[in-house]
Amino acid sequence: MDQNEMRDLEKKCIQEEPPPCTAVCPVHVDVRGFLGRMGRSDFTGAYQVFSRGVPFPRIISRVCDHPCQEACRRKEAGEPIEVNALERACVEYGEAPAIGPGPLIKKKQRVAVVGAGLSGLTAARELSRKGYSVVVFEKNDKPGGRLLGLSPEVLPGTVIAEDMKVFEGLPVEFRMSTELGCGFTLEGLLGEFSAVYLGLGRGSGISLDLELDGRGMIEVDPLTLAASREGVFAGGGMLCQEPSFIVSVSDGKRAATSIDRYMQRVSLTAGRTNEGSFKTELYVNLEGIEPLPVVSPADPAKGYAPEEAAGEAGRCLRCECLECVKVCEYLERFGGYPKKYVREVYNNLSIVLGNHPANTLINSCSLCGLCQEVCPKGLPMGEVCLIARREMVRKGKMPPSAHDFPMRDMEFSNGEECTLTRHQPGYESSGYLFFAGCQLTASMPDLAEKAYSYLRERLTGGVGIMLRCCGAPAEWSGRSAAFQEGLEEIKRQWLEMGRPRLVLACSTCIQMFEKYLPEAKTASLWEVYDRSGLPESEGGRRPGRVAIHDACTSRHDQRVHGSVRGVLEKLGCGVEELPTSRETTECCGYGGLMMFANRGLAEDVVRRRAAEGDSDYAVYCAMCRDNFTAQGKRTYHLLELIYGTADAQSPPKRGPGYTDRRENRVRLKKKMLAELWGEATMEKEKSWEAVKLDIPDQVRELLEQRLILVEDVQKVIEYAEATGCKLRDRDSGNFLACHKPGYVTYWVEYSPRGEAFVLHNAYSHRMEVEGNQ
């Protein structure tokens, strides 16, 4: 991922876009932050937020025309927030921020500001804070401009005087009762000052027609407020069709920025696309938001009391997107959102030496694609993580042990003990090829066998079988070379079988083959059941109603969605749709190898999904079934419902452990070879299998949690007993030994009992253990 790709992805995340109220505000007051503090009755904190955007908060709190209220999304669920009234309450009840010191560095250039209305005063304040000496010329005998025409009830003179204290300590000189014209000309100002800002209000009697100097009309750039005359800038009421006090403040700020850039001889336009009012791209989902009426003050003349102000501010929706974070436990867990995560991933990939802090973030994603589905801009965080994993593997920065267990499991599935590719008995060609997938054959080998029998009965032209893994663990872990090697072997065997149509029981296999083996025609097993009819079977104690959990890898596969529901209808099961299903379904915690990279997160993902429906679940993914039942959620695989082995009246039946899953694959191959092709398999002795173990139930559960196979324990004990490399605990008499058969070091605590060994504990780590040389 290069920097341009990173920036393109960042742009798709709109979480950092301002809410509509802030975007439409000409000076971009942080209204969301302001209201948040008001809602907590932190009026002083709110005052600070308000003052950061508004240089004259007391004045603006009384005269602002509050465009933010028209843009407020709360009006779509109730009434807009009374922001301007809350600004006044904030000023009344909060403590004003202390006036800061003057500029640390004073610059040589001087600036003339003509007009002491809000526009000119703002420009003078901003420029003086940047270190420029400013002289303000005003035709009246006091500053304020149009403000002076407002009634004392609206704007008392004391309020103006209080806000004018912001000029204390700043290099600003006021020359009152001085009007542009006659002997006081623009030409004269340009001779004395480095730049001139014309902040003349409407009705001032002065237009931009500079016939006074014989130079004709001035044109003003609306972005920078720079005039066609060198060194001249103009803004405020004189440029507005409908003068606005808050727009005048914005003009003063923008003009000060332009004048500062002009003085420094840098671009006046770079990076200024969103100055003034603009339309935000922030998406705000209002579904389910309860309409709330405005909180009205008991005494409208006095305005809000403190508790009333807090109540009104509390109606704020705190507008933000976070659509992906709302539906994804993974995105929520790391405390951010995709734009931040993309930056972290990019920085992680840029590290040459040292720690890689975002490894866990990168490897914990399920790659399910839900974030992209719900994102208004379609940002694929899963793709970001997958690209990062591939980069880490390519650069040798991916810790081998990060995905050691699932990769070993894939290699075992694709090893000689488990793989099988044959034509249907009695056939020399295959019109179809049943690809059961490595997890169905590991979890429910008997049902995989029944499914193959059904296909042979219902489909013509011969139905071959292929037992192996599609390579998803290699793809998900970023090991592209290993994935490609496995895919090439599948393709070679598929071609040798005569390019049969693949019948797939696993949605992940469907996804992999449709993406990486597009020349092969595919059909899901559920399409065949739905189209060809269900086999005869005892109904057992099937549930009368189930909630469907769609596999995340079937997200856009409408064929699978429809056929699964069709099968359930044929079975007489009532169907309940979960809040997120089909295209917006959630992951069960297995996808992307999440459960191996971040087990705690994966378990929370399963629990969250299991709690979304009260009914029993129906699934068509073996891992979904096993993960849900492991958390106590009664869940049935579709094959269990079809063949009548589902029992709605018994406790949830947990799936087999990792060691048993391996043995199930091996036994299935042996059984099919013997019963269908009449072939016996030669048993290959493995030395560690001679180590007999006595494993208590609680220790067996630890092995599952810690991803330790029984054979891993056998290998450690075999090594310890053969070499004597073991320690003895004097108190318990137990032995402690370690061995590193691959990337992971295993530690085992055991004791001999007759011809067997009792296992007391086992754990693993990734450290190197070296003896003295």
ABEGO torsion letter per residue (X at the ends): XBAAAAAAAAAABAAABBBAAAAABAAGBBAAAAAAAAAAGBAAAAAAAAAAABABAAAAAAABAGAAAAABAAAABEBBBBAAAAAAAAAAABBBBBBBBBBABBBABBBBBBEABAAAAAAAAAAAAAGBBBBBBBABABBGEAAAABBAAABBAAAAAAAAAAABGBBBBBBBGBBBEEABBAAAAAAABABBBBBBBBGAGBBABBAAAGAEBBBBBAAAGBBABBGBBBBEAAABABBBAAAAAAAAAAAAAAAAAAAAGBBAABGAAABEBBBBABBBBABGBBBBBBBBBABAAAEBBAAAAAAAAAABAGBBBGAAAAABAAAAAAGBBAAAAAAAAAAAAABABEBBAAAAAAAABAGAGAAAAABAAGBBAAAAAAAAAAAAAAAGABBAAAAAAAAAAAAAAABAAABBBBBBBGBABBABBBBAEAAAAAABAAAAAAAAAAAAAABBGEBBBBBEBAGAAAAAAGBAAAAAAAAAAAAAAAAAAGGBBBBBABAAAAAAAAAABAABBBBBAAAAAAAAEBBBBBAEBBBABBBBBBBAAAAABAAAAAAAAAAAAAAGBBBBBBABBEAABBBAGABGGAAAABAAAAAAAAAAAAAABABBBBBABAAAAAAAAAAGBBBBBAAAAAAGABBAABBBBBBBBAAAAAAAAAAAAAAAAAAAAGBBBBBBBBAAAABBBBBBAAAAAAAAAAGBBAAAAAAAAAAAAAAGBBBBBAAAGBBBBBBBABABBBBBBBBBBEABBBBABBBBBABBBBBBX
